[in-house]
């Protein structure tokens, strides 16, 4: 739908459903278009979307809390899949801070284990404040 101002000139094009301003080629805004596809054209949704597409879809449809539900910190939140089955089911997803997300996936434990092992074996040197000085590279053996 196109709205006209009092002089009869084209002022702006608006969304067919909610009335938000859209580009000249669009009929609906992005959020209304996504709702329309889910409601009236579910066959257009891919059975197995890509990682990036699925995360974008989840961020668009899952309400974001103000703080992490696990630790209560007000930090930047990641989208976390609880059962590691990447489906378009909002009950399988939640927001977590990066630390809680990595702890839940055991990535933080593995990262710390590998880093500490490299320090103990002498591949990485640290100063008295715990900062990395340099990484020692061993010569490659053919």
PyMOL commands that place a pseudoatom at each C-alpha (Angstrom):
pseudoatom trace, name=CA, resn=UNK, resi=1, chain=A, elem=C, hetatm=0, pos=[0.000, 0.000, 0.000]
pseudoatom trace, name=CA, resn=UNK, resi=2, chain=A, elem=C, hetatm=0, pos=[1.277, 3.468, -0.862]
pseudoatom trace, name=CA, resn=UNK, resi=3, chain=A, elem=C, hetatm=0, pos=[0.365, 6.482, 1.244]
pseudoatom trace, name=CA, resn=UNK, resi=4, chain=A, elem=C, hetatm=0, pos=[-0.025, 9.902, -0.357]
pseudoatom trace, name=CA, resn=UNK, resi=5, chain=A, elem=C, hetatm=0, pos=[0.476, 13.268, 1.257]
pseudoatom trace, name=CA, resn=UNK, resi=6, chain=A, elem=C, hetatm=0, pos=[-2.061, 16.116, 0.904]
pseudoatom trace, name=CA, resn=UNK, resi=7, chain=A, elem=C, hetatm=0, pos=[-0.543, 17.330, -2.399]
pseudoatom trace, name=CA, resn=UNK, resi=8, chain=A, elem=C, hetatm=0, pos=[-1.007, 13.894, -3.989]
pseudoatom trace, name=CA, resn=UNK, resi=9, chain=A, elem=C, hetatm=0, pos=[2.717, 13.055, -4.015]
pseudoatom trace, name=CA, resn=UNK, resi=10, chain=A, elem=C, hetatm=0, pos=[3.965, 9.652, -2.961]
pseudoatom trace, name=CA, resn=UNK, resi=11, chain=A, elem=C, hetatm=0, pos=[5.221, 9.964, 0.604]
pseudoatom trace, name=CA, resn=UNK, resi=12, chain=A, elem=C, hetatm=0, pos=[6.201, 6.423, 1.518]
pseudoatom trace, name=CA, resn=UNK, resi=13, chain=A, elem=C, hetatm=0, pos=[5.320, 2.781, 0.992]
pseudoatom trace, name=CA, resn=UNK, resi=14, chain=A, elem=C, hetatm=0, pos=[4.117, 0.887, 4.064]
pseudoatom trace, name=CA, resn=UNK, resi=15, chain=A, elem=C, hetatm=0, pos=[3.755, -2.729, 5.111]
pseudoatom trace, name=CA, resn=UNK, resi=16, chain=A, elem=C, hetatm=0, pos=[0.490, -4.391, 4.103]
pseudoatom trace, name=CA, resn=UNK, resi=17, chain=A, elem=C, hetatm=0, pos=[-0.004, -5.899, 7.588]
pseudoatom trace, name=CA, resn=UNK, resi=18, chain=A, elem=C, hetatm=0, pos=[1.473, -3.589, 10.240]
pseudoatom trace, name=CA, resn=UNK, resi=19, chain=A, elem=C, hetatm=0, pos=[1.920, -0.206, 8.520]
pseudoatom trace, name=CA, resn=UNK, resi=20, chain=A, elem=C, hetatm=0, pos=[5.709, 0.130, 9.010]
pseudoatom trace, name=CA, resn=UNK, resi=21, chain=A, elem=C, hetatm=0, pos=[7.663, 1.867, 6.267]
pseudoatom trace, name=CA, resn=UNK, resi=22, chain=A, elem=C, hetatm=0, pos=[9.171, -0.540, 3.697]
pseudoatom trace, name=CA, resn=UNK, resi=23, chain=A, elem=C, hetatm=0, pos=[11.270, -0.227, 0.539]
pseudoatom trace, name=CA, resn=UNK, resi=24, chain=A, elem=C, hetatm=0, pos=[9.580, 0.596, -2.764]
pseudoatom trace, name=CA, resn=UNK, resi=25, chain=A, elem=C, hetatm=0, pos=[9.776, -3.034, -3.989]
pseudoatom trace, name=CA, resn=UNK, resi=26, chain=A, elem=C, hetatm=0, pos=[8.515, -4.698, -0.784]
pseudoatom trace, name=CA, resn=UNK, resi=27, chain=A, elem=C, hetatm=0, pos=[4.936, -5.533, 0.149]
pseudoatom trace, name=CA, resn=UNK, resi=28, chain=A, elem=C, hetatm=0, pos=[5.595, -6.463, 3.794]
pseudoatom trace, name=CA, resn=UNK, resi=29, chain=A, elem=C, hetatm=0, pos=[8.280, -5.671, 6.369]
pseudoatom trace, name=CA, resn=UNK, resi=30, chain=A, elem=C, hetatm=0, pos=[10.718, -8.502, 7.219]
pseudoatom trace, name=CA, resn=UNK, resi=31, chain=A, elem=C, hetatm=0, pos=[8.981, -9.585, 10.419]
pseudoatom trace, name=CA, resn=UNK, resi=32, chain=A, elem=C, hetatm=0, pos=[5.518, -9.674, 8.795]
pseudoatom trace, name=CA, resn=UNK, resi=33, chain=A, elem=C, hetatm=0, pos=[6.913, -11.524, 5.761]
pseudoatom trace, name=CA, resn=UNK, resi=34, chain=A, elem=C, hetatm=0, pos=[8.448, -14.184, 8.049]
pseudoatom trace, name=CA, resn=UNK, resi=35, chain=A, elem=C, hetatm=0, pos=[5.150, -14.600, 9.918]
pseudoatom trace, name=CA, resn=UNK, resi=36, chain=A, elem=C, hetatm=0, pos=[3.272, -14.835, 6.607]
pseudoatom trace, name=CA, resn=UNK, resi=37, chain=A, elem=C, hetatm=0, pos=[5.580, -17.597, 5.324]
pseudoatom trace, name=CA, resn=UNK, resi=38, chain=A, elem=C, hetatm=0, pos=[5.301, -19.583, 8.566]
pseudoatom trace, name=CA, resn=UNK, resi=39, chain=A, elem=C, hetatm=0, pos=[1.507, -19.286, 8.657]
pseudoatom trace, name=CA, resn=UNK, resi=40, chain=A, elem=C, hetatm=0, pos=[0.480, -19.582, 5.004]
pseudoatom trace, name=CA, resn=UNK, resi=41, chain=A, elem=C, hetatm=0, pos=[3.473, -21.070, 3.164]
pseudoatom trace, name=CA, resn=UNK, resi=42, chain=A, elem=C, hetatm=0, pos=[5.231, -23.530, 5.518]
pseudoatom trace, name=CA, resn=UNK, resi=43, chain=A, elem=C, hetatm=0, pos=[6.383, -25.594, 2.517]
pseudoatom trace, name=CA, resn=UNK, resi=44, chain=A, elem=C, hetatm=0, pos=[8.850, -22.791, 1.699]
pseudoatom trace, name=CA, resn=UNK, resi=45, chain=A, elem=C, hetatm=0, pos=[10.765, -23.357, 4.944]
pseudoatom trace, name=CA, resn=UNK, resi=46, chain=A, elem=C, hetatm=0, pos=[13.753, -25.639, 4.400]
pseudoatom trace, name=CA, resn=UNK, resi=47, chain=A, elem=C, hetatm=0, pos=[13.796, -28.956, 6.217]
pseudoatom trace, name=CA, resn=UNK, resi=48, chain=A, elem=C, hetatm=0, pos=[17.438, -28.521, 7.197]
pseudoatom trace, name=CA, resn=UNK, resi=49, chain=A, elem=C, hetatm=0, pos=[18.432, -24.843, 7.140]
pseudoatom trace, name=CA, resn=UNK, resi=50, chain=A, elem=C, hetatm=0, pos=[22.060, -23.765, 7.378]
pseudoatom trace, name=CA, resn=UNK, resi=51, chain=A, elem=C, hetatm=0, pos=[23.635, -22.963, 10.747]
pseudoatom trace, name=CA, resn=UNK, resi=52, chain=A, elem=C, hetatm=0, pos=[23.630, -19.222, 10.070]
pseudoatom trace, name=CA, resn=UNK, resi=53, chain=A, elem=C, hetatm=0, pos=[20.065, -19.137, 8.731]
pseudoatom trace, name=CA, resn=UNK, resi=54, chain=A, elem=C, hetatm=0, pos=[18.722, -21.109, 11.673]
pseudoatom trace, name=CA, resn=UNK, resi=55, chain=A, elem=C, hetatm=0, pos=[20.429, -18.852, 14.225]
pseudoatom trace, name=CA, resn=UNK, resi=56, chain=A, elem=C, hetatm=0, pos=[19.047, -15.746, 12.492]
pseudoatom trace, name=CA, resn=UNK, resi=57, chain=A, elem=C, hetatm=0, pos=[15.556, -17.271, 12.533]
pseudoatom trace, name=CA, resn=UNK, resi=58, chain=A, elem=C, hetatm=0, pos=[15.837, -18.130, 16.238]
pseudoatom trace, name=CA, resn=UNK, resi=59, chain=A, elem=C, hetatm=0, pos=[17.075, -14.616, 17.134]
pseudoatom trace, name=CA, resn=UNK, resi=60, chain=A, elem=C, hetatm=0, pos=[14.120, -13.139, 15.254]
pseudoatom trace, name=CA, resn=UNK, resi=61, chain=A, elem=C, hetatm=0, pos=[11.475, -15.315, 16.925]
pseudoatom trace, name=CA, resn=UNK, resi=62, chain=A, elem=C, hetatm=0, pos=[12.786, -16.066, 20.434]
pseudoatom trace, name=CA, resn=UNK, resi=63, chain=A, elem=C, hetatm=0, pos=[12.298, -13.186, 22.916]
pseudoatom trace, name=CA, resn=UNK, resi=64, chain=A, elem=C, hetatm=0, pos=[15.639, -12.031, 24.325]
pseudoatom trace, name=CA, resn=UNK, resi=65, chain=A, elem=C, hetatm=0, pos=[15.945, -11.670, 28.128]
pseudoatom trace, name=CA, resn=UNK, resi=66, chain=A, elem=C, hetatm=0, pos=[17.828, -8.800, 29.778]
pseudoatom trace, name=CA, resn=UNK, resi=67, chain=A, elem=C, hetatm=0, pos=[20.294, -11.088, 31.554]
pseudoatom trace, name=CA, resn=UNK, resi=68, chain=A, elem=C, hetatm=0, pos=[21.682, -14.608, 31.396]
pseudoatom trace, name=CA, resn=UNK, resi=69, chain=A, elem=C, hetatm=0, pos=[19.206, -17.122, 32.897]
pseudoatom trace, name=CA, resn=UNK, resi=70, chain=A, elem=C, hetatm=0, pos=[22.027, -19.218, 34.433]
pseudoatom trace, name=CA, resn=UNK, resi=71, chain=A, elem=C, hetatm=0, pos=[24.350, -16.697, 36.096]
pseudoatom trace, name=CA, resn=UNK, resi=72, chain=A, elem=C, hetatm=0, pos=[22.167, -13.557, 36.093]
pseudoatom trace, name=CA, resn=UNK, resi=73, chain=A, elem=C, hetatm=0, pos=[24.883, -11.370, 34.530]
pseudoatom trace, name=CA, resn=UNK, resi=74, chain=A, elem=C, hetatm=0, pos=[23.984, -8.497, 32.202]
pseudoatom trace, name=CA, resn=UNK, resi=75, chain=A, elem=C, hetatm=0, pos=[26.278, -9.538, 29.337]
pseudoatom trace, name=CA, resn=UNK, resi=76, chain=A, elem=C, hetatm=0, pos=[25.987, -10.077, 25.606]
pseudoatom trace, name=CA, resn=UNK, resi=77, chain=A, elem=C, hetatm=0, pos=[23.870, -13.185, 25.050]
pseudoatom trace, name=CA, resn=UNK, resi=78, chain=A, elem=C, hetatm=0, pos=[24.333, -16.049, 22.562]
pseudoatom trace, name=CA, resn=UNK, resi=79, chain=A, elem=C, hetatm=0, pos=[21.654, -18.342, 21.202]
pseudoatom trace, name=CA, resn=UNK, resi=80, chain=A, elem=C, hetatm=0, pos=[22.181, -21.797, 22.727]
pseudoatom trace, name=CA, resn=UNK, resi=81, chain=A, elem=C, hetatm=0, pos=[20.683, -25.085, 21.518]
pseudoatom trace, name=CA, resn=UNK, resi=82, chain=A, elem=C, hetatm=0, pos=[19.858, -27.229, 24.529]
pseudoatom trace, name=CA, resn=UNK, resi=83, chain=A, elem=C, hetatm=0, pos=[19.657, -30.706, 22.961]
pseudoatom trace, name=CA, resn=UNK, resi=84, chain=A, elem=C, hetatm=0, pos=[22.055, -30.235, 19.990]
pseudoatom trace, name=CA, resn=UNK, resi=85, chain=A, elem=C, hetatm=0, pos=[19.346, -31.092, 17.453]
pseudoatom trace, name=CA, resn=UNK, resi=86, chain=A, elem=C, hetatm=0, pos=[19.293, -28.036, 15.233]
pseudoatom trace, name=CA, resn=UNK, resi=87, chain=A, elem=C, hetatm=0, pos=[15.564, -27.706, 14.495]
pseudoatom trace, name=CA, resn=UNK, resi=88, chain=A, elem=C, hetatm=0, pos=[13.160, -24.791, 14.169]
pseudoatom trace, name=CA, resn=UNK, resi=89, chain=A, elem=C, hetatm=0, pos=[11.650, -25.560, 17.568]
pseudoatom trace, name=CA, resn=UNK, resi=90, chain=A, elem=C, hetatm=0, pos=[11.834, -22.586, 19.931]
pseudoatom trace, name=CA, resn=UNK, resi=91, chain=A, elem=C, hetatm=0, pos=[11.552, -24.818, 23.017]
pseudoatom trace, name=CA, resn=UNK, resi=92, chain=A, elem=C, hetatm=0, pos=[14.996, -26.287, 22.194]
pseudoatom trace, name=CA, resn=UNK, resi=93, chain=A, elem=C, hetatm=0, pos=[16.701, -22.882, 22.259]
pseudoatom trace, name=CA, resn=UNK, resi=94, chain=A, elem=C, hetatm=0, pos=[17.600, -20.321, 24.927]
pseudoatom trace, name=CA, resn=UNK, resi=95, chain=A, elem=C, hetatm=0, pos=[19.827, -17.293, 25.379]
pseudoatom trace, name=CA, resn=UNK, resi=96, chain=A, elem=C, hetatm=0, pos=[22.982, -17.617, 27.498]
pseudoatom trace, name=CA, resn=UNK, resi=97, chain=A, elem=C, hetatm=0, pos=[26.046, -15.463, 28.087]
pseudoatom trace, name=CA, resn=UNK, resi=98, chain=A, elem=C, hetatm=0, pos=[29.192, -16.629, 26.295]
pseudoatom trace, name=CA, resn=UNK, resi=99, chain=A, elem=C, hetatm=0, pos=[30.721, -18.132, 29.457]
pseudoatom trace, name=CA, resn=UNK, resi=100, chain=A, elem=C, hetatm=0, pos=[27.627, -20.164, 30.406]
pseudoatom trace, name=CA, resn=UNK, resi=101, chain=A, elem=C, hetatm=0, pos=[27.188, -21.233, 26.770]
pseudoatom trace, name=CA, resn=UNK, resi=102, chain=A, elem=C, hetatm=0, pos=[30.767, -22.525, 26.599]
pseudoatom trace, name=CA, resn=UNK, resi=103, chain=A, elem=C, hetatm=0, pos=[30.478, -24.223, 30.012]
pseudoatom trace, name=CA, resn=UNK, resi=104, chain=A, elem=C, hetatm=0, pos=[27.286, -25.962, 28.939]
pseudoatom trace, name=CA, resn=UNK, resi=105, chain=A, elem=C, hetatm=0, pos=[28.935, -27.234, 25.728]
pseudoatom trace, name=CA, resn=UNK, resi=106, chain=A, elem=C, hetatm=0, pos=[32.145, -28.236, 27.627]
pseudoatom trace, name=CA, resn=UNK, resi=107, chain=A, elem=C, hetatm=0, pos=[34.121, -25.970, 25.317]
pseudoatom trace, name=CA, resn=UNK, resi=108, chain=A, elem=C, hetatm=0, pos=[35.479, -23.816, 28.155]
pseudoatom trace, name=CA, resn=UNK, resi=109, chain=A, elem=C, hetatm=0, pos=[36.753, -26.875, 30.037]
pseudoatom trace, name=CA, resn=UNK, resi=110, chain=A, elem=C, hetatm=0, pos=[38.463, -28.234, 26.921]
pseudoatom trace, name=CA, resn=UNK, resi=111, chain=A, elem=C, hetatm=0, pos=[39.915, -24.813, 26.080]
pseudoatom trace, name=CA, resn=UNK, resi=112, chain=A, elem=C, hetatm=0, pos=[41.381, -24.340, 29.565]
pseudoatom trace, name=CA, resn=UNK, resi=113, chain=A, elem=C, hetatm=0, pos=[42.716, -27.920, 29.623]
pseudoatom trace, name=CA, resn=UNK, resi=114, chain=A, elem=C, hetatm=0, pos=[44.525, -27.538, 26.280]
pseudoatom trace, name=CA, resn=UNK, resi=115, chain=A, elem=C, hetatm=0, pos=[45.862, -24.072, 27.172]
pseudoatom trace, name=CA, resn=UNK, resi=116, chain=A, elem=C, hetatm=0, pos=[47.175, -25.212, 30.569]
pseudoatom trace, name=CA, resn=UNK, resi=117, chain=A, elem=C, hetatm=0, pos=[48.726, -28.322, 29.014]
pseudoatom trace, name=CA, resn=UNK, resi=118, chain=A, elem=C, hetatm=0, pos=[50.573, -26.145, 26.459]
pseudoatom trace, name=CA, resn=UNK, resi=119, chain=A, elem=C, hetatm=0, pos=[51.867, -23.906, 29.278]
pseudoatom trace, name=CA, resn=UNK, resi=120, chain=A, elem=C, hetatm=0, pos=[53.050, -26.880, 31.376]
pseudoatom trace, name=CA, resn=UNK, resi=121, chain=A, elem=C, hetatm=0, pos=[54.842, -28.463, 28.432]
pseudoatom trace, name=CA, resn=UNK, resi=122, chain=A, elem=C, hetatm=0, pos=[56.645, -25.191, 27.706]
pseudoatom trace, name=CA, resn=UNK, resi=123, chain=A, elem=C, hetatm=0, pos=[55.039, -24.334, 24.367]
pseudoatom trace, name=CA, resn=UNK, resi=124, chain=A, elem=C, hetatm=0, pos=[53.721, -21.044, 25.778]
pseudoatom trace, name=CA, resn=UNK, resi=125, chain=A, elem=C, hetatm=0, pos=[55.533, -18.705, 28.190]
pseudoatom trace, name=CA, resn=UNK, resi=126, chain=A, elem=C, hetatm=0, pos=[53.861, -16.264, 30.585]
pseudoatom trace, name=CA, resn=UNK, resi=127, chain=A, elem=C, hetatm=0, pos=[55.121, -13.302, 32.619]
pseudoatom trace, name=CA, resn=UNK, resi=128, chain=A, elem=C, hetatm=0, pos=[54.476, -12.783, 36.357]
pseudoatom trace, name=CA, resn=UNK, resi=129, chain=A, elem=C, hetatm=0, pos=[51.048, -11.224, 35.623]
pseudoatom trace, name=CA, resn=UNK, resi=130, chain=A, elem=C, hetatm=0, pos=[49.865, -14.268, 33.646]
pseudoatom trace, name=CA, resn=UNK, resi=131, chain=A, elem=C, hetatm=0, pos=[50.069, -12.617, 30.222]
pseudoatom trace, name=CA, resn=UNK, resi=132, chain=A, elem=C, hetatm=0, pos=[51.489, -14.549, 27.297]
pseudoatom trace, name=CA, resn=UNK, resi=133, chain=A, elem=C, hetatm=0, pos=[55.081, -13.595, 26.412]
pseudoatom trace, name=CA, resn=UNK, resi=134, chain=A, elem=C, hetatm=0, pos=[55.604, -15.726, 23.355]
pseudoatom trace, name=CA, resn=UNK, resi=135, chain=A, elem=C, hetatm=0, pos=[54.690, -19.005, 21.817]
pseudoatom trace, name=CA, resn=UNK, resi=136, chain=A, elem=C, hetatm=0, pos=[57.517, -21.418, 21.194]
pseudoatom trace, name=CA, resn=UNK, resi=137, chain=A, elem=C, hetatm=0, pos=[57.225, -23.299, 17.924]
pseudoatom trace, name=CA, resn=UNK, resi=138, chain=A, elem=C, hetatm=0, pos=[58.952, -26.629, 17.591]
pseudoatom trace, name=CA, resn=UNK, resi=139, chain=A, elem=C, hetatm=0, pos=[60.592, -27.504, 14.278]
pseudoatom trace, name=CA, resn=UNK, resi=140, chain=A, elem=C, hetatm=0, pos=[58.461, -29.759, 12.120]
pseudoatom trace, name=CA, resn=UNK, resi=141, chain=A, elem=C, hetatm=0, pos=[59.788, -33.273, 11.692]
pseudoatom trace, name=CA, resn=UNK, resi=142, chain=A, elem=C, hetatm=0, pos=[59.278, -34.906, 8.296]
for i in range(1, 142): cmd.bond("trace and resi %d" % i, "trace and resi %d" % (i + 1))
show_as sticks, trace
zoom trace
